[in-house]
Amino acid sequence: MLDPFDGGTHTVTMDGTKTTRPVWNGRAWLEEIEADGPNGHWEGATLFVYNAKAGQWSQMYVDGDSGGMEAPTIGSFKDGRGELFGTTVYKGRTVLVRGVWSDITANSHRYEIAYSQDGGKTWATAFKAYLTRLK
C-alpha cells in the first residue's frame, strides 16, 4: 500500500521468493527476501530471535538497497497467530507498527504489516504477503 493512511487505494503488486533457515538450533531464523514488481527488484533480510525467558520473538528487518536496519518488533505466537509490535518511521513521522502472521499451515501463511498514528486505536494496512511453500 503506497498510501495506508489515505485509503490504501494505491498499491504495488510484487512476486518473489522468501528463503528461511534456522540459526542457533532454531532459537533464531534468518529470512532472505527477493521480489520483482513494476518498480524493479527488491531485496531484504529479516532476523528472528527467540527470547526463551520472555517467551517472545523479536524481528529485525534490513533493507537490501540502503543497508538500513529497522527498529525491532517484539511479540509472540499463540493459537496459530503471531503479533509483533514496535515503531517505525513513515514519511518522517514515528508511528506504531504491527506485524501479524495468520492462516498458518504447514505450507502457507499470511503476513501483514499495519501502522497506527493514534497509539494503536486504529490500524492502517501497509503491506500484505501471501506465502506458499514450493515443493
N, C-alpha and C positions, 0 to 999 in steps of 0.2 A: 504494500500500500504506500503510495507516494504522498498521500495526504490523510493520514489516520485521524487527525483532529478536525478535518474538514469534510467528513462524509465518507472517506475511503473509496471514492469513485475512480481515482486514477491509480491503476495497478500495472505491474510488470510481471509477466509470467516467465519463469526460468525452468530449465530442465537440467538435471545434473546427477552427480553421484556423491554419496557420503560413505566414506570408509572408516570403520571404527575398529580399534584394537585395545585389548586390556593392557594396563600398566600396573606394576606392583601387585601381581596376583589378583587383579580385579578390584583393588581398592581405588583405582583410578582408570579412566578411559580417555584415549586420545581419538578425536574425531577430525577427519580431514574432509573438506567440502570443496567440490568444484562444480560450477554450473554455468550454463550459457543462456543468454537472453538477448533481447533487442539492443541492449547497451553494451554487449560484449561478454567477456569471460570474467567470472568471479571466483576467487579462492579465499578460503578461510580455514581456521582450525579452532577447535574447542577442546579444552582440557576439563574433564570432570573429575573431582576428587571427593572421596567419601570420608567424612569425619565420624568414626565409629562412636566416640564419646558423646557427640551431639546427636548422632543418628541423622545427620544431614549431608546432602551433597552440595558442593559448590561448583559453579560452571564459570570458566573464563574463556572469552572469545578473542581471537586475534585475527584482524583483517589482513589478508594476503597482500593487498596493494600498499596500504600505509604502514603496515607493521604495528599499528596501534592496538593496544590491548584494552578491552573494555573492563570496567569495574565488575567484580564477580557478582553473580546472583547466587542465592543460597536458599535451600528448601529441602523438601523431601517427597518421597513417593509413597502413596497409600491407596489401597483399593483400586489399583490399575490406573492411577492418575498421579502425575508429578507436577508440583508447582514450585518454582524457584523465583525469588524476588530480589530486586536490587534497584540501582539508579543508573540512568544513562543520560547522555546529553542529546536532545533532539532540537535541531535548529537553534542552537546556542543556549537552550534552557534545560536545566536539570529536571528530569521527570522520573517517576517510578516506572520500573519495567517488570513485567511478569512473563516468565516462560512457562507454558503449560504443555505437558505430554498427555495425550489421551488416546482412546481407542487402541490401546496397546495389545498386540497379539504377538505370536512367535515370529510372524513375517511382515508386520507392518505397524505403523503408528502415525499419529498426527502430532504436529508441533506448531504452536502459535506463540507469537510474541505480541504483547499488548502494552500500551503506555497509558499512564494516568497523570494528569496535571492537576488533580484535585485531591491528592493524598490517598488515592485508592478507592474513592467513592464510585467513580466511573472509569471504564477502561475502553481504549480505542485500539482495535486490532491493527498491527503494523506489518505483520509477516505471518504467512501460513505455509506450512510444508506438509505434504502427504508423502510418506516414505514407505516403500515396499522393498523387501529383501529380494535380491536377484539370486537365482539358483545356479 
